[in-house]
Amino acid sequence: MVKSEQKSRFGVLGFTTNAIILSPLTQDTQLLLHLFSALDEKLIMTKGSSIMPALHLARKMSKSPSVSVVLLTDGGDELNYEDEARVCKEKQLRSKHHDDSDKNRSNSEARKWGTPKR
């Protein structure tokens, strides 16, 4: 995606129970590719996948009226994502996610909080 959307700016967040900025918004493809290759999940001390802090931080990173968010996750800590869906809608976040735990849920459950309907 970073290579194909070179006119777009990308920011990278990491999240467990909290979210942190790993890279501010940038068009520097090489920097982002280097960052992606250097990520190592063994260095993450805190366990958990709380998605809400990542959504709030993603919204704060850009003044654009609408922000696209791609979540790569091993699954969230919540049983459902109604609150996350509400936040996406309220804050005009277009969300897509890849969840490795989706294989354990039905398609409708896995997409339950995805891209808000317009």
Number of C-alpha atoms within 10 A of each C-alpha: 8 15 13 8 11 13 12 14 14 20 16 18 17 18 22 19 16 15 19 14 15 14 14 13 16 15 17 15 19 11 11 20 12 10 13 11 8 9 12 8 7 6 7 11 8 10 9 14 20 18 21 21 16 22 21 16 15 22 20 12 15 14 8 10 9 12 17 16 20 12 17 12 18 13 17 17 13 13 7 13 19 13 12 20 19 14 18 24 16 10 16 16 23 17 19 16 16 14 15 11 12 15 9 9 10 10 10 8 14 19 16 15 20 17 17 17 6 4
